[in-house]
Amino acid sequence: MKKMIVALITVTFFAGVACAADVIEMKRGVSFNHKKHVEIIKDCKKCHENAEGGKIAGFGKDMAHKKACKDCHAEMKQGPTSCKGCHTK
């Protein structure tokens, strides 16, 4: 029974990752490469409320500019931290 639960959780996780959009076009010319972030971060709960993913509660300009995206990029020393780094279009 325990192996079946672990298998179910594993399949659910990988199905969610496989079904997630590779690149998400956001407002103001921002392209978000979800697949690349999954490969680098590996922990969905870093951004999402749970491991199943889905929309990020409270996501908006403030979160992208400071609380989540920009701070994480600075902390990991990867990814853009300037306006033109994200707003490419």
Backbone hydrogen bonds in HBPLUS format (Angstrom, degrees):
<---DONOR---> <-ACCEPTOR-->    atom                        ^
c    i                          cat <-CA-CA->   ^        H-A-AA   ^      H-
h    n   atom  resd res      DA  || num        DHA   H-A  angle D-A-AA Bond
n    s   type  num  typ     dist DA aas  dist angle  dist       angle   num
A0005-ILE N   A0001-MET O   3.08 MM   4  6.42 152.6  2.16 150.3 156.8     1
A0006-VAL N   A0002-LYS O   3.05 MM   4  6.33 164.1  2.08 151.7 155.8     2
A0007-ALA N   A0003-LYS O   2.89 MM   4  6.05 158.9  1.93 146.2 152.5     3
A0008-LEU N   A0004-MET O   2.93 MM   4  6.08 156.3  1.98 144.6 150.9     4
A0009-ILE N   A0005-ILE O   2.94 MM   4  6.18 161.9  1.98 152.7 157.1     5
A0010-THR N   A0006-VAL O   2.94 MM   4  6.13 161.5  1.98 149.7 155.1     6
A0011-VAL N   A0007-ALA O   2.91 MM   4  6.10 164.2  1.94 152.2 156.2     7
A0012-THR N   A0008-LEU O   2.94 MM   4  6.07 161.6  1.98 147.8 153.2     8
A0013-PHE N   A0009-ILE O   2.94 MM   4  6.14 159.9  1.98 149.5 154.9     9
A0014-PHE N   A0010-THR O   3.02 MM   4  6.26 175.6  2.02 157.8 158.0    10
A0015-ALA N   A0011-VAL O   2.88 MM   4  5.92 149.7  1.97 147.0 155.9    11
A0016-GLY N   A0012-THR O   3.03 MM   4  6.19 154.3  2.10 144.7 151.0    12
A0017-VAL N   A0013-PHE O   3.04 MM   4  6.39 155.3  2.10 150.5 157.5    13
A0018-ALA N   A0014-PHE O   2.89 MM   4  5.99 158.3  1.94 143.0 149.4    14
A0019-CYS N   A0015-ALA O   2.95 MM   4  6.05 145.8  2.07 143.8 152.3    15
A0020-ALA N   A0016-GLY O   3.11 MM   4  6.12 127.7  2.40 137.7 149.4    16
A0034-HIS N   A0022-ASP O   2.76 MM  12  5.25 114.3  2.20 133.4 150.4    17
A0035-LYS N   A0022-ASP O   3.27 MM  13  4.85 163.1  2.30 126.0 129.7    18
A0024-ILE N   A0032-PHE O   2.72 MM   8  5.01 166.5  1.73 148.2 151.0    19
A0032-PHE N   A0024-ILE O   2.79 MM   8  5.01 176.3  1.79 152.0 153.3    20
A0026-MET N   A0030-VAL O   2.72 MM   4  5.12 168.5  1.73 179.5 175.3    21
A0030-VAL N   A0027-LYS O   3.35 MM   3  6.01 147.3  2.46 117.0 124.0    22
A0037-HIS N   A0033-ASN O   3.20 MM   4  6.52 157.5  2.26 147.9 154.0    23
A0038-VAL N   A0034-HIS O   2.92 MM   4  6.20 157.6  1.97 156.5 162.8    24
A0039-GLU N   A0035-LYS O   3.04 MM   4  6.30 158.3  2.09 149.3 154.8    25
A0040-ILE N   A0036-LYS O   3.04 MM   4  6.28 151.3  2.13 146.7 154.2    26
A0041-ILE N   A0037-HIS O   2.79 MM   4  5.77 169.9  1.80 157.7 160.5    27
A0042-LYS N   A0038-VAL O   2.96 MM   4  5.06 139.9  2.12 124.3 136.9    28
A0046-LYS N   A0043-ASP O   2.95 MM   3  5.68 165.7  1.97 123.2 127.3    29
A0047-CYS N   A0044-CYS O   3.16 MM   3  5.99 151.4  2.24 120.2 124.8    30
A0048-HIS N   A0044-CYS O   2.79 MM   4  5.72 164.8  1.81 164.4 159.5    31
A0053-GLY N   A0050-ASN O   3.23 MM   3  5.97 169.6  2.24 120.3 123.5    32
A0059-PHE N   A0056-ILE O   3.13 MM   3  5.52 155.9  2.19 136.7 133.0    33
A0064-ALA N   A0060-GLY O   2.96 MM   4  6.15 168.1  1.97 162.2 166.0    34
A0065-HIS N   A0061-LYS O   2.85 MM   4  5.89 162.6  1.88 154.8 160.0    35
A0066-LYS N   A0062-ASP O   3.02 MM   4  5.93 138.3  2.20 141.3 150.3    36
A0068-ALA N   A0063-MET O   2.85 MM   5  5.37 166.7  1.86 149.7 148.2    37
A0070-LYS N   A0064-ALA O   3.34 MM   6  6.40 153.0  2.41 143.8 150.9    38
A0071-ASP N   A0066-LYS O   3.35 MM   5  5.73 143.3  2.49 140.9 146.2    39
A0072-CYS N   A0068-ALA O   2.97 MM   4  5.86 154.6  2.04 148.6 156.3    40
A0073-HIS N   A0069-CYS O   2.93 MM   4  6.16 161.7  1.96 157.5 162.8    41
A0074-ALA N   A0070-LYS O   3.01 MM   4  6.23 159.4  2.05 148.2 153.6    42
A0075-GLU N   A0071-ASP O   2.84 MM   4  6.00 161.2  1.88 148.4 154.2    43
A0076-MET N   A0072-CYS O   2.88 MM   4  6.01 162.6  1.91 153.4 157.3    44
A0077-LYS N   A0073-HIS O   2.91 MM   4  5.71 113.0  2.36 132.7 148.6    45
A0078-GLN N   A0073-HIS O   3.07 MM   5  5.11 150.1  2.16 143.2 149.6    46
A0077-LYS N   A0074-ALA O   3.23 MM   3  4.93 144.6  2.36  92.4 102.7    47
A0085-GLY N   A0082-SER O   3.10 MM   3  5.12 135.8  2.30  97.9 110.8    48
A0086-CYS N   A0083-CYS O   3.24 MM   3  5.86 142.5  2.39 113.6 121.0    49
A0087-HIS N   A0083-CYS O   2.88 MM   4  5.89 166.8  1.89 169.0 165.8    50
A0088-THR N   A0086-CYS O   3.02 MM   2  5.67 124.1  2.34 108.6  92.7    51
